[in-house]
């Protein structure tokens, strides 16, 4: 239908002409004031579309009054006056009403909106069947109906929309089978039918699609095998089939075609047979979950060669044999549990050597060749000798410590001082302190000497640009975290001591306390911190077992306590962190955050700090402006905090590229396209009905923190205030303590 001018001067019915004259009369006051062309194109909504919108509203239940703006005679529909409506040339092209609490159902008349491009009604309470008439829309590109109460089967007609790009019907109560025609559109690249009651098999047309990038069918009642047919799905990047009853073996042809796959999740099905070695050829794979199936045989060694694999789980199958070394080194035991015959993935599941019952062979010279058993016994004997030697060394350390500690002066500081005097007089003293090593204590529940520290058993926890972190277990069983700094990148001793003594006075419940430091006789520098048994947020969050979800209150508490620690650094300690990542946010027993590595840059050379900024970029936490400025500030720290918040909301690691972009840009693009359920972690979406507003508000805040423009970002004080407003009952603030270091020297 053209403009009213065209209608009046053409052979139209009197009813239509009266409609246009009446509409123009209503519109005249609006014409007298300027209106942005981006909001309104100057043409009133067509009568046909107006009538459809009225029918659409009539079938909905609007308990919160979001559609009260739809009460005029239509002149406001295309002028921006009607909530959720966008037009072009007087025709409705977008209906976008998510998170509005709408009930009722969608009218079949919606198929008469011939210009409609996008229908977004996700996160409402709309029920009934999905209209068959949607298949009549020639320009329909996006259908976002997830998180509603739709029932019945999926209309096959929807597959006949020629330019359809995205379909998201997840988190409803849809039944029946999946129409094979659903992927008829050669433009369709995102299809999500997860968390429904759909049954039957996966249509072969899905596997053969040349356009699909994202396919999620998880948590339905699907059954049958994945057909090993001609496959062209080379564009597929994410495939999730969790929580169904799919069976049979994995077809090799199917897997070899998935050259761009980054996520493959087949958890909780009934797959059998061996894990195909060809999975190891998918070099783009970052996440692989085959747990809770009936796979047999060994784990292909090729899986250990996948360069980007960050998440891996084959637990609770019937696998056997040794775990490939590269996989056991990279992933903890939770990735392999429930496979009785699997070995080599932890100290409690060693692989036993094979038994060789054959008699020893004789060589041509008449001498017996050593059997494998004899070789193992010889090796074990040699290892025993080495262990005894190590024990002797440790015993010497223990005896020397006790000798130093049995003098007339008590306390850790006094013991170290006596060690220095003993060294000066040629007597037994503190280990490794013969040229003037120095131990400096601040405060804390643990008292220890230099001998205690240097003779403690140590286990490497991680390495970074600054140095190596160890978990040290003292003789009394107490544990501390020790960071050994790389000697060539630290400042000179005088400047180093000035800065480290300042750091040792900083105390806050959400900052990891520096308890002591040690300067060795040969230039070594050790920093001693409290040991956090729950480890880092990165490990706690990404390396956990799939059956150990992290709920929303816990995630919000981590975000808030991290913000509190960062606020203290900015406002009280006058310190810019510069390298805030989930790896240096540690967690205490109550899952409260304790920021570590703050102020370390003050102990290092400028060159070392530049390397750290570059490393942060690779991990996905660095603010974009640091690529040029090379100097962190409060706004770049807030950017890193925003990335951590997105990490908590999405469940994704920032170092994992999604669709070729980093986590902030990926989330922003999904929010813009109304793919909210693909942004939030599925663990959180299960409770979306009660925490939906908190999730949405937290997402908005996180995106504010990672705004590309530093000026647009809030300060950390504002971030904490808004987090408190979103969920005020979580967490509590703590006070500050000023301390004076106690210096002891050897």
Secondary structure in CASP SS format (residue, H / E / C, confidence):
PFRMAT SS
TARGET T0000
AUTHOR 0000-0000-0000
METHOD secondary structure of the structure
MODEL  1
X C 1.00
X C 1.00
X C 1.00
X H 1.00
X H 1.00
X H 1.00
X H 1.00
X H 1.00
X C 1.00
X C 1.00
X C 1.00
X C 1.00
X C 1.00
X H 1.00
X H 1.00
X H 1.00
X H 1.00
X H 1.00
X H 1.00
X H 1.00
X H 1.00
X H 1.00
X H 1.00
X H 1.00
X H 1.00
X H 1.00
X H 1.00
X H 1.00
X H 1.00
X H 1.00
X H 1.00
X C 1.00
X C 1.00
X C 1.00
X C 1.00
X C 1.00
X C 1.00
X C 1.00
X C 1.00
X C 1.00
X C 1.00
X C 1.00
X C 1.00
X C 1.00
X C 1.00
X C 1.00
X H 1.00
X H 1.00
X H 1.00
X H 1.00
X H 1.00
X H 1.00
X H 1.00
X H 1.00
X H 1.00
X H 1.00
X H 1.00
X H 1.00
X H 1.00
X E 1.00
X E 1.00
X C 1.00
X C 1.00
X C 1.00
X C 1.00
X C 1.00
X C 1.00
X H 1.00
X H 1.00
X H 1.00
X H 1.00
X C 1.00
X C 1.00
X C 1.00
X C 1.00
X C 1.00
X C 1.00
X C 1.00
X C 1.00
X C 1.00
X C 1.00
X C 1.00
X C 1.00
X C 1.00
X E 1.00
X E 1.00
X E 1.00
X E 1.00
X C 1.00
X C 1.00
X E 1.00
X E 1.00
X E 1.00
X E 1.00
X E 1.00
X E 1.00
X C 1.00
X C 1.00
X C 1.00
X C 1.00
X C 1.00
X C 1.00
X E 1.00
X E 1.00
X C 1.00
X C 1.00
X C 1.00
X H 1.00
X H 1.00
X H 1.00
X H 1.00
X H 1.00
X C 1.00
X C 1.00
X C 1.00
X C 1.00
X C 1.00
X E 1.00
X E 1.00
X E 1.00
X C 1.00
X C 1.00
X C 1.00
X C 1.00
X C 1.00
X C 1.00
X E 1.00
X E 1.00
X E 1.00
X C 1.00
X C 1.00
X H 1.00
X H 1.00
X H 1.00
X H 1.00
X H 1.00
X C 1.00
X C 1.00
X C 1.00
X C 1.00
X C 1.00
X E 1.00
X E 1.00
X E 1.00
X C 1.00
X C 1.00
X C 1.00
X C 1.00
X E 1.00
X E 1.00
X E 1.00
X C 1.00
X C 1.00
X C 1.00
X C 1.00
X H 1.00
X H 1.00
X H 1.00
X H 1.00
X H 1.00
X C 1.00
X C 1.00
X C 1.00
X C 1.00
X C 1.00
X E 1.00
X E 1.00
X E 1.00
X C 1.00
X C 1.00
X C 1.00
X C 1.00
X C 1.00
X C 1.00
X C 1.00
X C 1.00
X C 1.00
X C 1.00
X C 1.00
X H 1.00
X H 1.00
X H 1.00
X H 1.00
X C 1.00
X C 1.00
X C 1.00
X C 1.00
X C 1.00
X C 1.00
X E 1.00
X E 1.00
X E 1.00
X C 1.00
X C 1.00
X C 1.00
X C 1.00
X C 1.00
X C 1.00
X E 1.00
X E 1.00
X C 1.00
X C 1.00
X C 1.00
X H 1.00
X H 1.00
X H 1.00
X H 1.00
X H 1.00
X C 1.00
X C 1.00
X C 1.00
X C 1.00
X C 1.00
X E 1.00
X E 1.00
X E 1.00
X C 1.00
X C 1.00
X C 1.00
X C 1.00
X E 1.00
X E 1.00
X E 1.00
X E 1.00
X C 1.00
X C 1.00
X C 1.00
X C 1.00
X C 1.00
X C 1.00
X C 1.00
X C 1.00
X C 1.00
X C 1.00
X C 1.00
X C 1.00
X C 1.00
X E 1.00
X E 1.00
X E 1.00
X C 1.00
X C 1.00
X C 1.00
X C 1.00
X E 1.00
X E 1.00
X E 1.00
X E 1.00
X C 1.00
X C 1.00
X C 1.00
X H 1.00
X H 1.00
X H 1.00
X H 1.00
X H 1.00
X C 1.00
X C 1.00
X C 1.00
X C 1.00
X C 1.00
X C 1.00
X E 1.00
X E 1.00
X E 1.00
X C 1.00
X C 1.00
X C 1.00
X C 1.00
X E 1.00
X E 1.00
X E 1.00
X E 1.00
X E 1.00
X C 1.00
X C 1.00
X H 1.00
X H 1.00
X H 1.00
X H 1.00
X H 1.00
X C 1.00
X C 1.00
X C 1.00
X C 1.00
X C 1.00
X E 1.00
X E 1.00
X E 1.00
X C 1.00
X C 1.00
X C 1.00
X C 1.00
X E 1.00
X E 1.00
X E 1.00
X E 1.00
X C 1.00
X C 1.00
X C 1.00
X H 1.00
X H 1.00
X H 1.00
X H 1.00
X H 1.00
X C 1.00
X C 1.00
X C 1.00
X C 1.00
X C 1.00
X E 1.00
X E 1.00
X E 1.00
X C 1.00
X C 1.00
X C 1.00
X C 1.00
X E 1.00
X E 1.00
X E 1.00
X E 1.00
X E 1.00
X C 1.00
X C 1.00
X H 1.00
X H 1.00
X H 1.00
X H 1.00
X H 1.00
X H 1.00
X C 1.00
X C 1.00
X H 1.00
X H 1.00
X H 1.00
X C 1.00
X C 1.00
X C 1.00
X C 1.00
X C 1.00
X E 1.00
X E 1.00
X E 1.00
X C 1.00
X C 1.00
X C 1.00
X C 1.00
X C 1.00
X C 1.00
X C 1.00
X C 1.00
X C 1.00
X C 1.00
X C 1.00
X C 1.00
X C 1.00
X C 1.00
X C 1.00
X C 1.00
X C 1.00
X C 1.00
X E 1.00
X C 1.00
X C 1.00
X C 1.00
X C 1.00
X C 1.00
X E 1.00
X C 1.00
X C 1.00
X C 1.00
X H 1.00
X H 1.00
X H 1.00
X H 1.00
X H 1.00
X H 1.00
X H 1.00
X H 1.00
X H 1.00
X H 1.00
X H 1.00
X H 1.00
X H 1.00
X H 1.00
X H 1.00
X H 1.00
X H 1.00
X H 1.00
X H 1.00
X H 1.00
X H 1.00
X H 1.00
X H 1.00
X H 1.00
X H 1.00
X H 1.00
X H 1.00
X H 1.00
X H 1.00
X H 1.00
X H 1.00
X H 1.00
X H 1.00
X H 1.00
X C 1.00
X C 1.00
X C 1.00
X C 1.00
X C 1.00
X C 1.00
X H 1.00
X H 1.00
X H 1.00
X H 1.00
X H 1.00
X H 1.00
X H 1.00
X H 1.00
X H 1.00
X H 1.00
X H 1.00
X H 1.00
X H 1.00
X C 1.00
X C 1.00
X C 1.00
X C 1.00
X C 1.00
X C 1.00
X C 1.00
X C 1.00
X C 1.00
X C 1.00
X C 1.00
X C 1.00
X C 1.00
X E 1.00
X E 1.00
X E 1.00
X E 1.00
X C 1.00
X C 1.00
X C 1.00
X C 1.00
X C 1.00
X C 1.00
X C 1.00
X C 1.00
X H 1.00
X H 1.00
X H 1.00
X H 1.00
X H 1.00
X C 1.00
X C 1.00
X E 1.00
X E 1.00
X E 1.00
X E 1.00
X E 1.00
X E 1.00
X E 1.00
X C 1.00
X C 1.00
X C 1.00
X E 1.00
X E 1.00
X E 1.00
X E 1.00
X E 1.00
X E 1.00
X E 1.00
X C 1.00
X C 1.00
X C 1.00
X C 1.00
X C 1.00
X E 1.00
X E 1.00
X E 1.00
X E 1.00
X E 1.00
X E 1.00
X E 1.00
X C 1.00
X H 1.00
X H 1.00
X H 1.00
X E 1.00
X C 1.00
X C 1.00
X H 1.00
X H 1.00
X H 1.00
X H 1.00
X H 1.00
X H 1.00
X H 1.00
X H 1.00
X H 1.00
X H 1.00
X H 1.00
X C 1.00
X C 1.00
X C 1.00
X C 1.00
X E 1.00
X C 1.00
X C 1.00
X E 1.00
X C 1.00
X C 1.00
X E 1.00
X E 1.00
X E 1.00
X E 1.00
X E 1.00
X E 1.00
X C 1.00
X C 1.00
X C 1.00
X C 1.00
X C 1.00
X E 1.00
X E 1.00
X E 1.00
X E 1.00
X E 1.00
X E 1.00
X C 1.00
X C 1.00
X C 1.00
X C 1.00
X C 1.00
X E 1.00
X H 1.00
X H 1.00
X H 1.00
X H 1.00
X H 1.00
X H 1.00
X C 1.00
X C 1.00
X C 1.00
X C 1.00
X C 1.00
X C 1.00
X C 1.00
X C 1.00
X C 1.00
X H 1.00
X H 1.00
X H 1.00
X H 1.00
X H 1.00
X H 1.00
X H 1.00
X H 1.00
X H 1.00
X H 1.00
X H 1.00
X H 1.00
X H 1.00
X H 1.00
X H 1.00
X H 1.00
X H 1.00
X H 1.00
X H 1.00
X H 1.00
X C 1.00
X C 1.00
X C 1.00
X C 1.00
X C 1.00
X C 1.00
X C 1.00
X C 1.00
X C 1.00
X C 1.00
X H 1.00
X H 1.00
X H 1.00
X E 1.00
X E 1.00
X E 1.00
X C 1.00
X C 1.00
X C 1.00
X C 1.00
X C 1.00
X E 1.00
X E 1.00
X E 1.00
X C 1.00
X C 1.00
X C 1.00
X C 1.00
X H 1.00
X H 1.00
X H 1.00
X H 1.00
X E 1.00
X C 1.00
X H 1.00
X H 1.00
X H 1.00
X H 1.00
X H 1.00
X H 1.00
X H 1.00
X H 1.00
X H 1.00
X H 1.00
X H 1.00
X H 1.00
X H 1.00
X H 1.00
X C 1.00
X C 1.00
X C 1.00
X C 1.00
X C 1.00
X C 1.00
X H 1.00
X H 1.00
X H 1.00
X H 1.00
X C 1.00
X C 1.00
X C 1.00
X C 1.00
X H 1.00
X H 1.00
X H 1.00
X H 1.00
X H 1.00
X H 1.00
X H 1.00
X H 1.00
X H 1.00
X H 1.00
X H 1.00
X H 1.00
X H 1.00
X H 1.00
X H 1.00
X H 1.00
X H 1.00
X C 1.00
X C 1.00
X C 1.00
X C 1.00
X C 1.00
X C 1.00
X C 1.00
X E 1.00
X C 1.00
X C 1.00
X E 1.00
X C 1.00
X H 1.00
X H 1.00
X H 1.00
X H 1.00
X H 1.00
X H 1.00
X H 1.00
X H 1.00
X H 1.00
X H 1.00
X C 1.00
X C 1.00
X C 1.00
X H 1.00
X H 1.00
X H 1.00
X H 1.00
X C 1.00
X C 1.00
X H 1.00
X H 1.00
X H 1.00
X H 1.00
X C 1.00
X C 1.00
X H 1.00
X H 1.00
X H 1.00
X H 1.00
X H 1.00
X H 1.00
X H 1.00
X H 1.00
X H 1.00
X H 1.00
X H 1.00
X H 1.00
X H 1.00
X H 1.00
X H 1.00
X H 1.00
X H 1.00
X H 1.00
X C 1.00
X C 1.00
X C 1.00
X C 1.00
X H 1.00
X H 1.00
X H 1.00
X C 1.00
X C 1.00
X C 1.00
X H 1.00
X H 1.00
X H 1.00
X H 1.00
X H 1.00
X H 1.00
X H 1.00
X H 1.00
X H 1.00
X H 1.00
X H 1.00
X C 1.00
X C 1.00
X C 1.00
X C 1.00
X C 1.00
X C 1.00
X C 1.00
X C 1.00
X C 1.00
X E 1.00
X C 1.00
X C 1.00
X C 1.00
X C 1.00
X C 1.00
X E 1.00
X E 1.00
X E 1.00
X E 1.00
X C 1.00
END
